[in-house]
Amino acid sequence: MKAWVYHDYGGPEQLQLGDVPTPVPKDDEVLIRVRSCALNDWDNELLRGDFINRLLNGLFRPKRMPILGSDIAGVVETAGAHVTRWKVGDEVYGDLSSNGFGGFAEYVCAPEEALERKPAKMSFKEAAAIPQAGMLAYQGLFDVGQLRPEHSLLINGAGGGVGSLGIHLARNAGIERATGVDSTEKLAFMKSLGFDEVIDYTQKDFATAGQQYDLILDCKTSRMPRAHASALKPGGTYCTIGGSVPKMLVQLVSSQPIRALTGKRLRLVALNPNKDLEAFNDLFESGKLTVSIDGDFGFDDIPDLFKKFRSGAYKGKLVAGY
Ligand SMILES: NC(=O)c1ccc[n+]([C@@H]2O[C@H](COP(=O)([O-])OP(=O)(O)OC[C@H]3O[C@@H](n4cnc5c(N)ncnc54)[C@H](OP(=O)(O)O)[C@@H]3O)[C@@H](O)[C@H]2O)c1
């Protein structure tokens, strides 16, 4: 099969289109003909080879995951002997980050429980855009953030995957006021998604602007915990999804003292892949979810997908269809 493989860490030029053996599903797996795969920050960091991902994937060279791409949508081609949930021809989607990635290829294997049914009216690209960013948004807003209708919400880095999906979840939960923070070029996009107020982080620091929120969901943690606590209303919660690892570690050690002193919660969101995909199906099928996809990328354009991601000049999700 055709696949985008990489043998060295670095930029998108490390991705090479090659012929590799088609994977063979284990008894509890299905083989999927991939029709679409989205790009996530994790793919980018694996390719770049930052320290944490080198520990995961090989210190000097990428060894364990030669094909990137975790958020896939496709069609079941064959099913292992013990698979009961899926049959040949079923349209499925899911996040394979706990199962070896492999989506930037014609075929990939996945355990049956890692997959969700793709609604007939959801395109393969829309489906591939949802899993990782959607789960981070869902679990950040509800499992960790305990979002309630009367809450005021701020999403930092809201012009990307988590923010563009999360705003629909928050609206559906009935919240009245949502603020989105991102760069100048993404302000109009965030407004079009339904954010009531938008803040340009290049012009204004939401944490020191004097406004307070019940829940802050942060995709790009870049401040110290005290600044985040000061932007919370009494009893409020700040959830970090990603960003500066040192600052997230400082948060980890200071969250208890800050809670004791102020009553405000500072929490980390740990991705639980695919757990809440059904909620997205329900939302999509009831017409309450719009999936924002930037550009029109195909299988041959996957290095360009990484280039676009690294430029930061995208809105919503970057997805390749094939
Ligand atoms: N917690 C977990 O278990 C887990 C698992 C997987 C991934 N993650 C993390 O979760 C996050 C996923 O977020 P996502 O999918 O929404 O990412 P995304 O699509 O890359 O969106 C992030 C947005 O943040 C903006 N941004 C960059 N710097 C910013 C700043 N200083 N202040 C405000 N906005 C800023 C970016 O725009 P510009 O570039 O134009 O500024 C972009 O629009 C990533 O950080 C990823 O590493 C966490």
The ligand as a Gaussian input file, in Angstrom:
#p B3LYP/6-31G(d) Opt

LIG

0 1
 N       -4.140000      16.838000      27.247000
 C       -3.963000      15.827000      26.414000
 O       -4.091000      14.643000      26.774000
 C       -3.620000      16.142000      24.992000
 C       -3.621000      15.144000      24.010000
 C       -3.359000      15.513000      22.692000
 C       -3.091000      16.839000      22.381000
 N       -3.081000      17.765000      23.359000
 C       -2.857000      19.208000      23.125000
 O       -4.137000      19.793000      22.955000
 C       -4.042000      20.964000      22.154000
 C       -5.001000      20.810000      20.999000
 O       -5.575000      22.013000      20.663000
 P       -6.144000      22.250000      19.215000
 O       -6.362000      20.945000      18.541000
 O       -7.263000      23.189000      19.286000
 O       -4.871000      22.944000      18.555000
 P       -4.816000      23.830000      17.241000
 O       -5.803000      23.371000      16.248000
 O       -3.374000      23.878000      16.889000
 O       -5.314000      25.273000      17.743000
 C       -4.597000      26.040000      18.634000
 C       -4.881000      27.500000      18.357000
 O       -4.173000      28.261000      19.327000
 C       -3.677000      29.440000      18.703000
 N       -2.569000      29.944000      19.511000
 C       -1.232000      29.766000      19.364000
 N       -0.576000      30.397000      20.330000
 C       -1.508000      31.004000      21.116000
 C       -1.449000      31.818000      22.279000
 N       -0.283000      32.129000      22.858000
 N       -2.601000      32.262000      22.817000
 C       -3.788000      31.946000      22.266000
 N       -3.913000      31.187000      21.150000
 C       -2.786000      30.703000      20.594000
 C       -3.292000      28.981000      17.305000
 O       -3.335000      30.055000      16.390000
 P       -2.050000      30.874000      15.904000
 O       -0.982000      29.873000      15.603000
 O       -2.538000      31.647000      14.714000
 O       -1.650000      31.768000      17.019000
 C       -4.420000      27.982000      16.991000
 O       -5.483000      28.635000      16.348000
 C       -2.612000      21.045000      21.680000
 O       -1.914000      21.967000      22.490000
 C       -2.085000      19.617000      21.911000
 O       -0.701000      19.578000      22.144000
 C       -3.361000      17.440000      24.649000

